[in-house]
Amino acid sequence: MMEKISSILANHFKKWGVTHVFGIPGKAVVPLLLEIDDKGIDFVLSRHETGAGYEAAGYSLLSNKIGVAICTSGPGGTNLITAAAQAKASHIPVLLITGHPSIGQVGKAMGQDSSQFGTDLVDMFKSVTKFSARVERGDQMRSYLKHALEKAFSGVKGPVHLSIPADVLLEEVEPFELELPDSEHVISSRYHDVIDILNRANHPVLFLGKGVHASKAYEEIRMMAECWNIPVMTTPGGKGAFQTRHPLSLGGFGLGGTDEAHDYIKKGVDVMIVIGTKLSDMSLAGLSEEQWPVQVIQFDYDQTFVGKSLETSTLFIPGDIKRNLQLIISEVMRRGAYNGFNAYPHHEKSSLPLKDEQENGTYMSSERSIHIINEVLPDETILFGDAGSHSFYAIKNLNIEKPGTFFFDDVFGAMGNAIGLSIGAKLASSPHQKVICLTGDGCMLMHGAEVSTAVNANAAVVFIVFNNSGLDMVDKGMKKHVGKAVGASFACPVDIYQWALSMGALPFKCRTSAELRQSLQTAILSHKTAVVEIIVDPDELPPTMRRG
């Protein structure tokens, strides 16, 4: 029996265990939305296509399935491009489907034309996805979908894009079934070299990036650090990959970095084991050429940036981080060289006790706000940090008790991405899982309307908003480096409390530690979408000043 393309796609989503699909309706994608609804899959109406893409990525991240976002042709597709770029930078497999009016009418004047005669979405998506194609006939669907899925899950995972015209969605073809591909597990043959180098190292350091999150190699990282007693520091994107109170933890390096990490590097490093990071300028801020390590061992799937930021002797270990580390640890154990953890610190940790402070009742310190968040949130809370100084306060000061509970992108860094990510993640998680979005007023003004999406989808995310009446990181950076800031502050600040209230969220406004404690406790216990606005000091210097 023949079956419509739209029905085949919806059947696949159901087969893959996808429970939520994100997007905004439009005429070109109506056939697919009807089939999704018939299959009992929740279509989450986003408030902007970019938000839909972020939400699909957050859903993928916590469900370990593919995320799906569906938007219409023309502007619906162009609005989705930023989310595609963010998913690619974050290595998240997402299937992005955009519509097209009619393949049979290509070459004629059409509204929201997405072909080469109009706004060519296929070309536009090519640089921000791993695969982008237009399905022009129903009999192409199987091969194009199979190719897209293989690209999404092979090597460095990422988003893929298919443009499917409305008349193709209605075409009938022989039904088919595709499984989600198993991830490749490429293993390097040079693991013996890694062991030999580490056995000779005198002052090594592990430098972790967000690739550790992508591979979920948390336990292997801990074992490697303990096996050789190697201190561990994280990039901004690697925050959350290692327990911050572990005796070997140095905290973060670069933007939002700790004094412990920077002091350790100043003493000289002979071997730096770089795992899952491109070593961007955010990660290396504060590292001078005189402080470069003698030897770098770099674990990554992608060789593009290996040996580019640190031009020193580099051993590249390609392939899956988790599997390569497992192989190294197994070999060390086979040799009988793993004697457990000696638990001696390589550094002195600074103590940051939370003391009662005199507060003016007008605004709070951002750093103190993070300490209050530390105090109130359960250890298993999953927190998404948005692009801005608010996240760098967390990168420096937030305690991580359970690896894999903090996510931040330090490569593409789209403002507002964490708002959508947290919504998708919450819908993919259990009802009891606490999900927090740490964001700022600037990010909220870009994608804060997605709070309404969360309310309507019953996604009980708690949005913590640092409101300093401007774009704080840019403002302070310009003032430091060029002497003044232009266009980085709001003459008429937005009232986040009132905005949240208007969208149906549970709103709070905090100016003191007591108010913040009570608001967070109430928000978490409410099991509702909540927005906790913190009025923070606009003159406080964020921990981002190392960047030139």
C-alpha positions in Angstrom: 0.0 0.0 0.0 1.3 3.4 -1.0 1.7 6.1 1.7 2.1 9.9 1.7 5.6 11.3 2.5 4.1 13.3 5.3 2.7 10.2 6.9 6.0 8.3 6.5 7.9 11.1 8.2 5.5 11.3 11.1 5.7 7.5 11.5 9.5 7.7 11.7 9.3 10.4 14.4 7.0 8.1 16.4 9.3 5.1 15.8 12.4 7.0 17.0 10.7 7.9 20.2 10.3 11.6 19.5 7.5 12.9 21.7 7.8 16.7 20.9 8.3 18.5 17.6 8.9 22.2 17.7 8.1 24.9 15.1 5.6 27.4 13.7 2.9 26.4 11.2 2.7 27.7 7.6 0.8 26.6 4.5 3.8 24.7 3.1 4.1 22.4 6.1 0.5 21.8 7.0 0.4 18.3 5.6 3.2 17.2 7.9 1.8 18.9 11.0 -1.6 17.1 10.5 0.2 13.8 10.4 2.3 14.6 13.4 -0.9 15.4 15.3 -2.6 12.2 14.1 0.3 10.1 15.5 -0.1 11.6 19.0 3.2 13.6 18.8 3.0 17.0 20.6 3.6 19.9 18.2 5.0 22.7 20.4 4.1 26.1 19.0 7.2 28.2 19.4 7.0 32.0 19.3 9.9 32.4 16.8 11.5 29.9 14.5 14.9 30.5 16.0 13.4 29.6 19.4 12.0 26.4 17.8 15.4 25.4 16.6 16.9 26.0 20.1 14.1 24.0 21.7 14.6 21.0 19.3 18.3 21.1 20.2 17.6 21.1 23.9 15.2 18.2 23.4 17.9 16.2 21.6 20.5 17.0 24.2 18.6 15.5 27.1 16.6 12.8 25.3 19.6 11.4 23.4 17.3 11.3 20.4 17.2 13.5 17.3 15.5 16.8 17.8 13.0 18.0 15.2 12.0 21.5 14.2 9.5 22.3 11.4 9.1 25.7 9.9 7.6 27.1 6.8 9.4 28.4 3.7 11.0 31.8 3.1 11.3 33.8 6.4 10.4 30.7 8.4 13.5 29.1 7.2 15.8 32.1 7.4 14.7 32.6 11.0 15.8 29.0 11.7 19.4 29.5 10.4 20.8 31.0 13.7 19.5 28.0 15.6 21.1 25.7 13.1 24.5 27.4 13.5 24.1 27.2 17.3 23.3 23.4 17.1 26.3 22.9 14.8 28.6 24.7 17.3 27.2 22.6 20.1 27.4 19.3 18.2 23.7 18.5 18.6 21.9 16.2 16.1 18.7 18.1 15.0 16.6 17.5 11.9 15.4 20.9 10.5 12.6 20.7 8.0 11.5 23.7 6.0 8.6 23.9 3.6 8.3 25.1 0.1 5.2 26.2 -1.7 5.3 23.7 -4.6 8.0 22.0 -6.6 5.7 22.0 -9.6 5.6 25.8 -9.6 9.4 26.5 -9.4 10.4 29.2 -11.8 7.2 31.1 -11.4 6.5 33.9 -9.0 5.6 32.5 -5.7 5.1 33.9 -2.2 7.8 32.7 0.2 9.7 31.0 -2.6 12.6 29.0 -1.1 14.0 27.7 -4.4 17.0 29.1 -6.4 14.6 31.6 -7.9 13.8 33.1 -4.5 15.3 32.7 -1.1 17.4 29.6 -1.6 17.2 28.0 1.8 19.2 24.9 0.7 22.2 27.1 -0.1 21.7 29.2 3.0 21.7 26.2 5.4 24.8 24.6 3.9 27.4 26.4 6.0 25.5 26.0 9.2 24.5 22.3 8.9 26.2 19.0 8.1 23.8 18.4 5.2 21.3 20.5 3.4 19.1 19.4 0.4 15.8 19.9 -1.3 13.6 16.8 -1.8 12.1 17.4 -5.3 10.4 14.0 -5.8 8.8 11.6 -3.4 11.0 8.8 -4.5 14.1 10.8 -3.3 12.8 10.9 0.3 14.2 7.6 1.5 17.8 8.2 0.3 17.8 11.9 1.3 16.5 11.2 4.8 18.9 8.3 5.3 21.8 10.5 4.2 20.7 13.3 6.5 20.5 11.0 9.5 23.9 9.5 8.8 25.4 12.9 8.7 23.7 14.1 11.9 25.1 11.2 13.9 28.5 10.6 12.3 31.7 12.0 13.6 31.0 15.3 15.2 27.3 15.3 15.6 25.2 18.2 14.3 22.1 19.5 12.6 20.8 18.6 9.1 18.3 20.4 6.9 15.7 19.1 4.4 13.5 21.5 2.3 10.4 19.5 1.4 7.8 21.2 -0.9 4.1 20.9 0.0 3.2 18.8 -3.1 6.1 16.4 -2.3 4.7 15.9 1.2 1.5 14.8 -0.4 3.1 12.4 -2.8 2.5 8.7 -2.3 5.3 6.2 -2.4 6.2 2.7 -1.1 6.6 3.0 2.7 10.0 2.5 4.2 11.6 2.3 7.6 14.9 3.8 8.8 16.6 3.4 12.1 18.5 6.2 13.8 22.2 5.4 13.1 24.5 4.2 15.8 27.2 6.8 16.5 30.6 6.0 15.1 33.3 5.1 17.6 36.6 5.9 15.9 39.5 4.8 18.0 43.1 6.1 17.7 46.0 3.7 17.4 48.3 6.1 19.3 47.0 5.5 22.8 50.4 3.9 23.8 52.0 7.3 23.1 49.6 9.0 25.4 50.4 6.7 28.2 54.2 7.1 27.7 54.0 10.9 27.7 51.8 11.0 30.8 54.2 8.6 32.6 57.0 11.1 32.0 55.1 14.3 32.7 56.1 16.4 35.7 53.6 19.2 35.7 50.7 18.2 33.5 47.1 19.6 33.3 43.9 18.4 31.8 42.0 21.1 29.9 38.4 20.1 29.2 35.9 21.5 26.6 32.3 20.9 25.8 33.3 17.9 23.7 33.3 16.1 27.0 29.6 16.8 27.3 29.0 15.6 23.7 30.8 12.3 24.4 29.5 12.0 28.1 33.0 10.9 29.1 32.7 12.2 32.6 33.7 9.0 34.4 36.6 8.4 32.1 37.9 11.9 32.6 37.8 11.4 36.4 39.6 8.1 36.2 42.3 9.6 33.9 42.9 12.5 36.2 43.1 10.3 39.3 45.3 7.7 37.6 48.1 10.2 37.0 47.0 12.8 39.6 46.6 15.5 36.9 44.9 18.8 37.9 41.9 19.6 35.8 40.7 22.9 34.4 37.8 23.7 32.1 37.1 26.0 29.2 33.9 28.1 29.6 32.1 25.5 27.4 33.7 22.7 29.5 32.1 24.0 32.7 30.2 21.1 34.2 32.5 18.4 32.8 34.3 17.8 36.2 33.2 18.1 39.8 34.4 21.5 41.0 35.1 20.4 44.6 37.2 17.4 43.5 40.7 17.8 45.0 42.2 17.9 41.5 39.8 20.6 40.2 41.4 24.0 39.4 38.1 25.4 38.1 37.8 27.3 34.9 40.5 28.9 32.7 40.1 31.8 30.3 37.0 33.9 30.6 35.3 33.3 33.9 38.5 31.5 35.0 39.7 31.1 38.6 42.9 32.4 40.1 43.8 28.8 41.0 43.8 27.7 37.3 45.8 30.8 36.1 48.3 30.5 39.0 48.9 26.8 38.1 49.6 27.6 34.5 52.0 30.4 35.5 54.2 27.8 37.2 54.8 26.1 33.9 53.1 23.1 32.3 55.1 20.4 30.4 52.0 18.4 29.1 48.5 19.8 28.5 45.9 17.2 27.7 43.3 19.1 25.7 40.0 17.2 25.4 37.0 18.3 23.3 37.8 22.0 22.7 38.9 24.1 19.8 40.9 26.3 22.2 39.1 29.5 21.2 40.1 33.0 22.4 37.6 32.7 25.2 39.3 29.5 26.4 42.9 30.8 26.1 42.2 34.4 27.5 45.1 35.1 29.9 47.5 32.5 28.4 50.6 34.2 27.1 53.0 32.5 24.6 55.6 32.2 27.3 53.1 30.0 29.2 52.4 27.6 26.4 53.0 23.9 27.4 55.9 22.0 26.0 53.7 19.2 24.7 50.0 19.1 23.9 47.9 16.0 23.6 44.6 16.9 21.9 41.6 14.6 21.8 38.9 15.5 19.2 36.9 14.2 16.3 37.8 17.2 14.1 41.4 18.1 13.3 40.5 21.6 11.8 41.8 23.6 14.8 44.4 21.2 16.2 47.8 22.8 16.5 46.4 26.2 15.4 45.9 28.1 18.7 48.9 26.6 20.5 51.7 26.3 18.0 53.7 23.7 20.0 54.4 20.0 19.7 51.0 18.3 19.4 49.9 14.7 19.5 46.4 14.5 17.9 44.2 11.6 19.1 41.3 11.5 16.6 37.9 9.8 17.2 35.4 9.3 20.0 36.7 10.8 23.3 34.9 8.3 25.5 36.1 5.2 23.7 39.7 6.5 23.4 39.9 7.2 27.1 38.4 3.8 27.9 41.1 2.2 25.9 43.9 4.2 27.6 42.5 3.4 31.1 42.1 -0.3 30.3 45.7 -0.5 29.1 46.9 1.2 32.3 44.9 -1.2 34.4 46.2 -4.2 32.4 49.7 -3.1 33.1 48.8 -2.9 36.8 49.8 0.8 36.9 46.5 2.1 38.2 46.9 2.2 42.0 44.0 4.5 42.8 43.8 8.1 43.7 46.4 9.6 46.1 44.1 12.6 46.8 46.8 15.2 47.3 46.1 18.7 46.0 48.4 20.3 43.4 47.1 23.7 44.4 45.4 25.6 47.2 41.8 26.3 46.8 40.4 29.6 47.9 37.5 29.5 50.3 34.5 31.5 49.4 32.1 31.3 52.4 28.7 32.8 51.9 28.4 35.6 54.5 25.6 37.9 55.2 26.4 41.2 53.5 25.0 44.7 53.9 22.7 45.2 50.9 21.3 48.5 49.7 17.9 47.1 48.6 18.3 48.6 45.2 20.4 45.9 43.5 22.4 42.8 44.2 25.9 41.7 43.4 25.9 39.3 40.4 28.6 37.2 42.1 26.7 37.0 45.3 23.6 36.0 43.4 25.5 33.0 42.0 26.4 32.0 45.6 22.7 32.1 46.6 21.9 30.0 43.6 24.6 27.5 44.7 23.0 27.4 48.1 19.4 26.8 47.0 19.5 24.6 43.9 19.7 20.8 44.3 22.9 19.2 43.1 21.2 17.4 40.2 19.7 20.6 38.7 20.5 21.0 35.1 21.5 24.6 34.2 21.8 26.2 30.8 23.9 29.4 30.7 23.1 32.0 28.1 25.5 34.2 26.2 26.6 37.0 28.5 28.4 38.0 31.7 25.7 36.3 33.8 27.0 32.9 32.7 30.6 33.8 33.3 29.8 34.6 36.9 28.5 31.1 37.1 31.5 29.6 35.2 33.7 31.1 37.9 31.6 30.6 41.0 29.0 27.9 40.5 29.7 24.5 42.2 29.2 21.4 40.1 28.6 18.3 42.2 27.3 16.1 39.4 29.1 16.4 36.0 26.8 16.9 33.0 24.5 19.4 34.7 25.8 22.7 33.3 25.8 23.6 29.6 27.3 26.7 27.9 28.5 27.4 24.4 31.8 29.3 24.0 32.0 29.1 20.2 29.0 30.5 18.4 27.4 32.1 21.5 24.0 33.2 20.2 22.2 35.4 22.7 19.0 33.8 23.9 20.0 30.2 22.9 19.7 28.9 26.5 16.1 30.1 26.7 15.0 27.6 24.0 17.5 24.9 25.0 16.1 24.8 28.5 12.5 24.5 27.3 13.3 21.6 25.0 15.4 19.9 27.7 12.6 20.2 30.2 10.1 18.6 27.8 12.6 15.8 27.2 13.3 15.1 30.9 11.3 13.6 33.7 8.7 15.7 35.6 11.0 15.8 38.6 14.1 17.0 36.9 14.9 20.6 37.7 15.9 22.7 34.7 17.2 26.2 35.1 18.0 28.9 32.5 20.5 31.5 33.5 20.1 34.5 31.3 20.2 38.3 31.1 17.9 41.1 30.2 19.6 41.5 26.8 19.1 37.8 25.9 15.5 38.0 27.2 14.8 40.9 24.8 15.9 38.7 21.9 14.1 35.5 22.7 12.2 36.0 26.0 8.9 35.4 24.2 9.7 31.7 24.4 8.8 31.9 28.0 5.2 32.0 26.6 6.1 28.8 24.7 7.2 27.2 28.0 4.0 28.3 29.8 1.7 26.9 27.0 3.7 23.6 26.8 3.7 23.2 30.6 7.5 23.2 30.7 8.4 24.0 34.3 11.6 25.8 33.6 12.9 28.4 36.1 14.4 31.4 34.2 16.8 33.3 36.3 17.3 36.7 34.7 20.2 39.1 35.7 18.8 42.5 34.9 21.5 45.2 34.7 19.8 47.4 32.1 22.1 46.6 29.2 24.5 44.3 27.4 26.9 44.0 30.3 29.7 42.0 28.8 29.9 44.3 25.8 29.5 47.4 27.9 32.4 46.6 30.3 34.6 45.3 27.5 34.2 48.5 25.4 34.8 50.7 28.4 38.0 48.8 29.3 39.5 48.5 25.8 38.3 51.6 24.0 37.5 53.9 26.8 33.7 54.2 26.3 30.7 52.1 25.5 28.3 52.8 22.6 24.9 51.2 22.2 25.3 48.8 25.2 22.8 50.1 27.7 19.0 50.6 27.7 17.7 54.1 28.4 14.4 52.6 29.4 15.0 49.2 31.0 12.5 46.4 30.5 10.5 45.3 33.5 11.1 41.5 33.3 8.6 40.9 36.2 5.7 42.5 34.3 6.7 40.8 31.0 6.8 37.4 32.7 3.4 38.1 34.3 1.9 39.0 31.0 3.0 35.7 29.5 1.4 33.7 32.3 4.6 32.7 34.1 5.1 32.9 37.8 7.1 36.1 38.3 9.5 37.2 41.0 11.6 40.4 41.4 14.6 40.3 43.7 16.9 43.0 45.1 18.2 41.2 48.2 19.7 37.8 49.1 16.6 37.0 51.3 14.3 37.8 48.4 16.3 35.7 46.0 16.5 32.7 48.4 12.7 32.8 48.9 11.9 33.3 45.2 14.1 30.4 44.1 12.7 28.1 46.7 9.1 29.0 45.8 9.8 28.8 42.0 11.3 25.3 42.3 8.5 24.0 44.4 5.8 25.5 42.2 6.4 23.0 39.3 5.4 25.9 37.0 7.2 28.1 34.4 8.8 30.8 36.6 10.8 33.9 36.0 13.1 35.1 38.7 14.3 38.6 37.9 17.4 39.8 39.8 18.2 43.5 39.7 22.0 43.4 39.7 24.6 46.1 40.1 25.2 47.6 36.6 28.7 48.7 37.6 30.0 45.4 38.9 33.0 44.1 36.8 32.3 40.7 35.3 35.0 38.0 35.2 35.5 38.5 31.5 38.2 41.2 31.5 41.1 38.8 30.5 39.9 38.9 26.9 41.7 41.4 24.7 
